[in-house]
Structures are given as structure tokens and as C-alpha cells.
Amino acid sequence: MQGNTVLRILFVGDSRDLPPDMADYIGDFDGQLQVVADGNSAIAAVATSDFDVVVVAPALPDITPATVLGQIRTLRPATSRIALIENEHSQRTPPARIIGVAHRFLPMPLAPEVLLDAVSSLEELREMLGDARLRTAIGRIEKLPSPPHLYLSLMHALEEDEDSNAADIAKLIAADPAIAAKVLQLCNSAFFSNGRTVSDLRGAVTRLGIATLRDLVLASEVFAVQSLSGAERQALQRRALIASRLAAKMLPQSSAELGATAALLADIGLLLPGMRNERTESAGDDDLRPGHAEAGGYLLGLWGLPMPIIEAVAFQLRPQRSSTRSFWVTGAVHVATALVNGTPVDEQYLSRVGVLPRLQGWRELAEELAGHAASDA
């Protein structure tokens, strides 16, 4: 947390849904917990006091959790909004009415360390991207892109059972026919297939490998938004996939997946209404729109993605702002997205981190990957 600022958390729901030591646990982290029993009390509390985080139980005695969260979004757009989901439903996609108004979803019963972990990551995000205008602008957006639930479910399944087999993973993907169709379409492109036809999801898992399949699922979910035309969406997805492959090849194997995911999501801020495309639009004195890079990083932070990915997306155009002084995920995403989009690479930064001699090889690799992608167009 910044300075001596006290973190204020509002819990909305039956106090019996909270662990008995929750208030003490939060107090140990310099936080304050306030509990209200119903939605109307929560709205009244938020109208008169500023909370950093609001946590809403799955059921309230007066109004729906979605209504409460929607009102809080209007009253305090910069407040982080967490919805609790009954444990038996935690591996399913939350109801559509909740997805549009909550930033994060946590399972019931709620463990103190789970809540504190989520709150701490939100605070870390605020410290890194401290622009209140950015937080408010994103908080006011009525329909944020939904968190990639199939991707997160896939990650959870792999974390829970490292021995998950191809059939288990294919079954997860098959639960969303639209995503399954898109995955098969993408993995049969020349960009991924190397001439091999993949006709079923189990075959896709086996042939492509888990890391590549995760990227395809993530790309399919993230770029399924309806705010773009079909051509715009395909162009954005194509650039993202090329940048993802390129960033992965720049990094050691231990970091390649982080780099691939970060590069894939680098331009997600362009999917948000009212953001400025920092590659094509300069910030004028009278232009109050947040830039798409930090907006994208902030959105991913609200979704709960790992901090190296958030930082790489937020600082992709200014890698010198990275907390890491060596060439790592942020540097790889900077180079990959610049080469794919035809924008300048910060050679001074590359020289400082000792990788400038590798730039020409990366340029050639980017051209090769773009050639593969062009053959699918």
C-alpha cells in the first residue's frame, strides 16, 4: 500500500459468510473492514464514504449482487469490485449479469488469505499505474471485455492436476463450441499447423502442445468482442499472434510462456472504448483520453493476471519504466510489438540492457513469422 494510506474494504452480505478472524487478518495488513448486510445499505455506504474494494456475497436479502455492483460502478468508478461465487459454481463462467460489473471473482467459502491476495494484487496495480484518471475511466466503462474464463479454467485445471491429459483439456474447450471452432480454425492455419491438418480438439492438444493451445484459447476469447469489425478483429488477432510467437522466442524457456501471453494481450487496451491508440495518436494538451497500453495493463490487473504480464503490457512502449533492469518480459514485448506494428524500437534501452546486437536477428524472425501469417490471409 502507498505511504500510510489505510486500505478500506466493504463486505456486503451475511457476516456469517466471513471467517471469524477476517477483520483481524485485514487489520494486520493495515486495512479496515466494514460489513453491511444488504445491497441498499452498501449503496448508502459507498455514496457517503470512499472504499478501495467492495466484496459482494452471492445472495443478498433485498437486491441482486449485479445491481449493487452496477450502482457502485456509477457512484465510485475507481473502486475495485469483487463478486463471490458459490464454490460449486467456481469453475463455471459466472452469470453474464455479474461479468459486466465485477472486476474479480473469488470462491465461497472465502478464506482470508485468498481475499488478501486479491486485494494486495489490486493495490500493487494501483501503485504501478497510479493515474486516478485512468482508474476512473476504466471503472466507468459499462461493459468491459469479460475475463477469459475458459483460459482461466484451463490454467486452473493444469495447476490442480499437472497430469491432465489431452482428453481432459479437450473436454474443457469443447464446453464452448464457438471457442472450440475458432481454436480448430486457428490451429489449422499455416501459422500453427506446419502443413498438418488437425481435425479434432484432442488432436489439437496433442499436436500443438499445452502452451500454444492456451494462447489460441486466450486469443479466441479476448478478440471475440463485437466492438470491432470482422476485418479489424482479424488484423488485431493476427498481429497479436505474431508478436506472441516472436516474444516467446526472445526469452529463455523459463520465461517464454509469460512473454507469449503478455505479447498476445499487449493491445487489449484498444478494445476499450475511449482509449487513445498510443502508436498512432499523440497525446495533446487537451486530450484527456488514457493511453491504450496502461489501460490494457490495468484491465489485466483487474482480471488477476500475473504482475510481469501486467507490467509488460502497461510499459510496452516505455520499457525503461520496467522494475526489472535486465531484458525480460517487458523488453521482449516492447520489441515484438514494435516490429509487428512497424513502430520504432527503443535502441537506447536495448543497448542499456545489453541485447542491441540481437535486434537484426529478431527483425528477420518477425518477417518470417509475418510471412507465415500472410499465407493464411
FENLINBEL-V463922 format. One record per pair of residues at least 24 apart in sequence whose ideal C-beta (glycine too) atoms are under 10 Angstrom apart, sorted by the first residue. I is the first residue (numbers start at 0). J is the second residue. D is the distance in whole Angstrom. If there is no record, write none. Layout:
I/J/D  I/J/D
This chain:
0/28/8  0/29/6  0/30/8  0/51/9  0/118/10  0/119/9  0/122/5  0/123/9  0/125/9  0/126/8  1/122/8  1/125/7  1/126/6  1/129/8  3/29/8  4/29/8  4/51/9  4/122/9  4/125/10  5/29/6  5/30/7  5/31/6  5/51/9  6/30/4  6/31/7  6/32/9  6/50/9  6/51/5  6/52/7  6/115/10  6/118/7  6/119/9  6/121/9  6/122/7  7/31/5  7/32/8  7/33/7  7/48/7  7/49/7  7/50/5  7/51/5  7/52/8  7/53/10  7/78/9  8/32/5  8/33/7  8/34/9  8/50/7  8/51/7  8/52/5  8/53/8  8/54/7  8/79/9  8/81/9  8/114/8  8/115/10  8/118/7  9/33/5  9/34/8  9/35/7  9/40/10  9/41/6  9/44/6  9/45/7  9/48/8  9/50/5  9/51/9  9/52/7  9/53/5  9/54/7  9/55/9  9/71/9  9/78/9  10/34/5  10/35/7  10/36/10  10/41/9  10/52/9  10/53/8  10/54/5  10/55/8  10/56/8  10/81/10  10/83/9  10/109/9  10/114/9  11/35/6  11/36/8  11/37/7  11/38/6  11/40/8  11/41/4  11/42/9  11/44/9  11/45/9  11/53/7  11/54/7  11/55/5  11/56/6  11/59/7  11/64/8  11/67/6  11/68/9  11/71/9  11/83/9  12/36/7  12/37/8  12/38/9  12/41/9  12/54/8  12/55/7  12/56/3  12/57/8  12/58/8  12/59/6  12/60/9  12/64/9  12/67/10  12/83/7  12/107/10  12/109/10  13/37/9  13/56/6  13/58/8  13/59/9  13/60/8  14/56/10  16/54/10  16/56/5  16/57/9  16/58/9  16/83/8  16/107/7  16/108/7  16/109/7  17/54/9  17/56/9  17/108/9  17/109/7  17/111/9  17/114/9  18/108/8  18/109/7  18/110/7  18/111/5  18/112/10  18/114/9  19/111/10  20/111/7  21/109/8  21/110/9  21/111/5  21/114/7  21/115/9  22/111/9  23/111/9  24/110/10  24/111/4  24/112/8  24/114/8  24/115/7  25/111/8  25/114/8  25/115/7  25/118/8  27/111/10  27/115/9  28/111/10  28/115/6  28/118/8  28/119/7  28/122/9  30/114/10  30/115/8  30/118/7  30/119/10  30/122/9  32/114/10  35/59/10  35/67/10  36/60/7  36/61/9  37/61/5  37/62/8  37/67/9  38/62/4  38/63/7  38/64/7  38/65/10  38/66/6  38/67/4  38/68/9  38/70/8  38/71/10  39/66/10  39/67/8  39/70/9  40/67/10  41/67/5  41/68/9  41/70/8  41/71/7  42/66/9  42/67/7  42/69/10  42/70/5  42/71/7  42/73/10  42/74/7  44/71/10  45/70/8  45/71/5  45/73/10  45/74/5  45/75/6  45/78/7  46/70/9  46/71/9  46/74/6  46/75/9  47/74/10  48/75/9  49/74/10  49/75/7  49/77/9  49/78/8  50/75/7  50/78/6  50/79/9  50/80/10  51/75/10  51/77/9  51/78/7  51/79/7  51/118/8  51/121/8  51/122/7  51/125/8  52/78/7  52/79/5  52/80/8  52/81/6  52/102/9  52/103/9  52/114/9  52/117/8  52/118/6  52/121/7  52/122/9  53/78/6  53/79/7  53/80/6  53/81/7  53/82/10  53/101/10  53/102/10  54/79/9  54/80/8  54/81/5  54/82/8  54/83/7  54/101/10  54/103/9  54/105/8  54/109/8  54/114/7  54/117/9  54/118/9  55/80/8  55/81/7  55/82/6  55/83/7  55/97/9  55/100/9  55/101/8  56/82/9  56/83/5  56/84/10  56/85/10  56/107/8  56/109/9  57/82/8  57/83/5  57/84/6  57/85/5  57/86/10  57/88/8  57/93/10  57/94/10  57/97/9  57/107/6  58/83/10  58/85/9  58/107/10  63/94/10  63/96/7  63/97/9  64/94/9  64/96/9  64/97/6  64/100/9  64/101/8  65/93/10  65/94/8  65/95/9  65/96/4  65/97/5  65/98/9  65/99/8  65/100/6  65/101/8  66/96/9  66/100/9  67/100/9  68/96/9  68/97/7  68/99/9  68/100/4  68/101/6  68/102/9  69/96/9  69/97/10  69/99/8  69/100/5  69/101/10  69/141/9  70/100/9  71/100/8  71/101/10  71/138/9  72/99/9  72/100/6  72/101/9  72/102/10  72/138/6  72/139/7  72/140/9  72/141/8  72/143/10  73/100/10  73/138/9  73/139/8  73/141/9  75/135/9  75/138/8  76/134/8  76/135/5  76/136/8  76/137/8  76/138/3  76/139/4  76/140/8  77/125/9  77/131/6  77/132/9  77/133/9  77/134/4  77/135/5  77/136/9  77/137/9  77/138/5  77/139/9  78/102/9  78/134/9  78/135/10  78/138/7  79/103/7  79/117/9  79/118/8  79/120/10  79/121/5  79/122/9  79/124/9  79/125/8  79/134/9  79/138/9  79/300/9  79/301/7  80/138/8  80/301/9  81/105/6  81/109/10  81/114/8  81/117/6  81/118/8  81/121/9  81/301/10  83/107/5  83/108/9  83/109/6  83/114/9  89/152/10  89/155/9  90/148/9  90/151/9  90/152/6  90/155/7  90/156/8  90/159/10  90/171/9  91/148/8  91/152/8  91/174/9  92/145/8  92/146/9  92/148/4  92/149/8  92/151/10  92/152/8  92/174/9  92/175/8  93/145/9  93/146/9  93/148/7  95/145/8  98/142/9  98/143/9  98/144/10  98/145/5  98/146/7  98/148/8  99/140/10  99/141/7  99/142/5  99/143/7  99/145/8  100/141/9  100/142/9  100/143/9  101/143/9  101/146/9  101/301/9  102/137/9  102/138/9  102/143/8  102/146/9  102/298/9  102/300/9  102/301/4  102/302/7  102/303/8  103/146/8  103/300/10  103/301/7  103/302/7  103/303/6  104/146/8  104/148/9  104/151/9  104/302/10  104/303/9  105/303/9  116/303/9  117/303/7  120/300/7  120/301/10  120/303/6  120/304/9  120/305/9  120/306/7  120/309/9  121/300/7  121/301/7  121/303/9  123/300/8  123/306/7  123/309/9  124/296/8  124/297/7  124/299/9  124/300/4  124/301/8  124/303/10  124/306/8  124/309/7  124/310/10  124/313/9  125/297/9  125/300/9  127/293/9  127/296/8  127/297/9  127/300/8  127/306/8  127/309/7  127/310/7  127/313/7  127/314/9  127/320/9  127/322/8  128/289/10  128/293/5  128/294/9  128/296/6  128/297/5  128/300/7  128/309/8  128/310/9  128/313/6  128/314/10  130/289/7  130/290/10  130/293/7  130/294/10  130/297/9  132/287/7  132/288/9  132/289/7  133/274/9  133/288/10  133/289/4  133/290/8  133/293/6  133/294/6  133/296/9  133/297/6  133/313/10  134/289/9  134/294/10  134/297/7  134/301/10  135/289/9  136/271/8  136/272/9  136/273/6  136/274/8  136/287/9  136/288/8  136/289/5  136/294/7  136/297/9  137/268/9  137/271/7  137/273/9  137/274/9  137/289/8  137/293/10  137/294/6  137/295/10  137/297/6  137/298/6  137/301/8  138/297/10  138/301/9  139/272/10  139/273/9  140/271/6  140/272/6  140/273/7  140/274/10  140/294/10  140/298/9  141/272/9  142/224/9  142/225/10  142/226/9  142/271/10  142/272/9  143/270/9  143/271/7  143/272/10  143/298/7  143/301/8  143/302/9  144/220/9  144/221/7  144/222/9  144/223/9  144/224/6  144/226/9  144/267/7  144/270/5  144/271/7  144/295/10  144/298/7  144/302/9  145/220/8  145/221/9  145/223/9  145/224/9  145/302/9  146/220/9  146/221/10  146/298/9  146/299/9  146/301/8  146/302/5  146/303/8  146/304/9  147/178/10  147/213/10  147/216/7  147/217/6  147/218/9  147/219/9  147/220/4  147/221/6  147/223/10  147/264/9  147/302/8  147/304/9  148/175/9  148/220/8  149/174/8  149/175/5  149/178/6  149/179/9  149/182/10  149/216/6  149/217/9  149/219/8  149/220/6  150/178/9  150/213/7  150/214/9  150/215/10  150/216/5  150/217/5  150/218/9  150/219/9  150/220/6  150/221/8  150/260/9  150/302/10  150/304/10  151/216/10  151/217/9  151/220/9  151/302/8  151/303/8  151/304/9  152/216/10  153/209/9  153/212/8  153/213/6  153/216/6  153/217/9  154/213/7  154/216/10  154/217/10  154/304/10  157/209/7  157/213/8  163/204/10  163/209/9  164/201/9  164/204/8  164/205/9  165/199/10  165/200/8  165/201/5  165/202/8  165/203/9  165/204/4  165/205/5  165/206/9  165/209/9  165/212/10  166/200/9  166/201/6  166/204/8  166/205/10  167/201/10  167/204/9  168/200/8  168/201/8  168/203/9  168/204/5  168/205/10  168/209/7  168/212/7  168/213/9  168/216/10  169/199/7  169/200/4  169/201/4  169/202/9  169/203/7  169/204/5  169/205/9  169/212/9  170/200/8  170/201/9  171/200/9  171/204/10  171/216/9  172/200/5  172/201/10  172/203/8  172/204/8  172/212/8  172/215/9  172/216/6  172/219/9  173/199/9  173/200/6  173/201/9  175/216/9  175/219/9  175/220/8  177/219/8  177/220/9  177/223/7  178/215/9  178/216/6  178/217/10  178/218/10  178/219/5  178/220/6  178/223/8  179/203/9  179/216/9  179/219/9  180/219/9  181/215/8  181/216/9  181/218/8  181/219/4  181/220/9  181/222/9  181/223/8  181/236/10  182/207/9  182/212/7  182/215/5  182/216/6  182/218/9  182/219/6  183/215/9  184/215/9  184/219/9  184/375/10  185/211/10  185/212/10  185/214/9  185/215/5  185/216/10  185/218/7  185/219/7  185/236/9  185/240/8  185/375/9  186/211/8  186/212/8  186/215/6  187/375/9  188/215/10  188/237/10  188/240/9  188/371/8  188/372/8  188/374/8  188/375/4  188/376/10  189/370/10  189/371/6  189/372/8  189/373/9  189/374/5  189/375/5  190/237/8  190/240/7  190/241/8  190/244/8  190/368/8  190/369/10  190/370/10  190/371/5  190/372/5  190/373/9  190/374/8  190/375/6  191/215/7  191/240/8  191/244/9  191/371/9  191/372/10  191/375/9  192/375/9  193/371/9  209/256/9  210/247/8  210/255/8  210/256/5  210/259/7  210/260/9  211/243/9  211/244/9  211/247/9  211/256/10  211/259/9  213/256/8  213/259/9  213/260/8  213/263/10  214/239/9  214/240/7  214/243/6  214/244/8  214/247/9  214/256/9  214/259/6  214/260/7  214/262/10  214/263/6  215/240/8  215/243/10  215/263/10  217/243/9  217/259/9  217/260/7  217/263/6  217/264/7  218/243/8  218/263/6  218/264/9  221/263/8  221/264/7  221/266/10  221/267/6  221/270/8  222/263/9  222/266/10  222/267/9  222/270/8  224/267/10  224/270/5  224/271/10  226/269/10  226/270/6  226/271/9  226/272/7  227/269/8  227/270/7  231/269/9  232/270/9  233/375/10  233/376/8  234/376/9  235/266/6  235/267/9  235/269/7  235/270/8  236/263/9  236/266/10  237/339/9  237/369/9  237/372/5  237/373/9  237/375/8  237/376/8  238/262/10  238/263/10  238/265/9  238/266/7  238/335/10  238/336/8  238/339/5  238/340/7  238/341/10  238/369/9  238/372/9  239/263/5  239/264/7  239/265/7  239/266/6  239/267/9  239/335/10  239/336/9  239/339/8  240/339/9  240/368/9  240/371/10  240/372/7  240/375/10  241/335/8  241/336/10  241/338/9  241/339/5  241/340/10  241/365/7  241/367/10  241/368/5  241/369/6  241/370/10  241/371/8  241/372/5  241/373/10  242/266/8  242/315/10  242/331/9  242/332/7  242/334/9  242/335/4  242/336/5  242/337/9  242/338/8  242/339/5  242/340/8  242/365/9  242/368/9  243/332/9  243/335/8  243/336/10  243/339/9  243/368/10  244/335/8  244/339/10  244/364/9  244/365/9  244/367/10  244/368/6  244/371/9  244/372/9  245/331/8  245/332/10  245/334/8  245/335/4  245/336/9  245/338/7  245/339/7  245/361/7  245/364/6  245/365/5  245/367/9  245/368/6  245/369/9  246/311/9  246/328/8  246/330/9  246/331/4  246/332/6  246/333/9  246/334/8  246/335/4  246/336/8  246/338/10  246/339/10  246/361/10  247/331/8  247/335/9  248/331/9  248/335/9  248/360/10  248/361/8  248/364/6  248/365/10  248/368/9  249/326/8  249/327/10  249/328/10  249/330/8  249/331/4  249/332/9  249/334/7  249/335/7  249/354/8  249/357/8  249/360/10  249/361/6  249/364/9  250/326/9  250/327/7  250/328/7  250/330/9  250/331/5  250/332/10  250/335/10  251/327/9  254/307/8  254/327/6  254/328/6  254/331/8  255/328/10  255/331/9  256/308/10  257/304/10  257/305/7  257/307/5  257/308/6  257/311/8  257/327/9  257/328/5  257/331/9  257/332/10  258/307/9  258/308/9  258/311/8  258/327/8  258/328/5  258/329/9  258/330/9  258/331/5  258/332/7  258/335/8  259/308/10  259/328/10  259/331/9  259/332/10  259/335/9  260/299/10  260/304/8  260/305/8  260/307/9  260/308/6  260/311/9  260/312/10  260/328/9  260/332/10  261/296/10  261/299/9  261/304/9  261/305/9  261/307/7  261/308/4  261/309/8  261/310/8  261/311/4  261/312/6  261/315/8  261/328/5  261/329/8  261/331/8  261/332/5  261/335/9  261/336/10  262/308/9  262/311/8  262/312/9  262/315/8  262/328/9  262/331/7  262/332/5  262/333/10  262/334/9  262/335/5  262/336/6  262/339/8  263/308/9  263/312/10  263/332/10  263/335/10  264/295/7  264/296/9  264/298/9  264/299/6  264/302/10  264/304/8  264/308/7  264/309/9  264/311/9  264/312/6  264/332/9  265/291/9  265/292/8  265/295/7  265/296/9  265/299/10  265/308/10  265/311/7  265/312/5  265/313/10  265/315/5  265/316/10  265/332/6  265/333/9  265/335/8  265/336/5  265/339/9  265/340/9  266/291/7  266/292/8  266/295/7  266/312/9  266/315/9  266/336/7  266/339/10  266/340/8  267/291/8  267/292/10  267/294/9  267/295/4  267/296/9  267/298/6  267/299/7  267/302/10  267/312/7  268/292/6  268/293/7  268/294/4  268/295/3  268/296/8  268/297/8  268/298/7  268/299/9  268/312/8  268/313/9  268/315/10  269/294/9  269/295/8  270/294/10  270/295/8  270/298/9  271/295/8  271/297/9  271/298/7  274/298/10  277/315/9  277/316/6  277/317/9  277/342/9  278/315/10  278/316/8  278/336/9  278/337/9  278/340/6  278/341/9  278/342/5  278/343/10  279/340/9  279/342/9  290/316/8  290/317/10  291/315/10  291/316/9  292/316/5  292/317/8  292/332/10  292/336/9  293/317/9  293/320/10  307/332/10  308/332/9  311/335/10  311/336/10  312/336/9  316/342/8  316/343/10  316/345/8  317/345/8  317/348/9  318/344/10  318/345/6  318/348/5  318/349/9  318/351/10  318/352/8  319/345/7  319/347/8  319/348/5  319/351/8  319/352/9  320/348/10  321/348/9  321/352/9  323/352/9  324/351/9  324/352/7  325/351/10  325/352/6  325/353/8  325/354/9  326/351/9  326/352/4  326/353/7  326/354/5  326/355/10  326/357/9  327/352/9  330/354/7  331/361/9  334/358/7  334/361/6  334/362/9  334/365/9  335/361/8  335/364/10  335/365/7  335/368/10  337/361/10  337/365/9  338/362/6  338/363/10  338/364/9  338/365/4  338/366/9  338/368/9  338/369/9  339/365/6  339/368/8  339/369/7  339/372/10  341/365/10
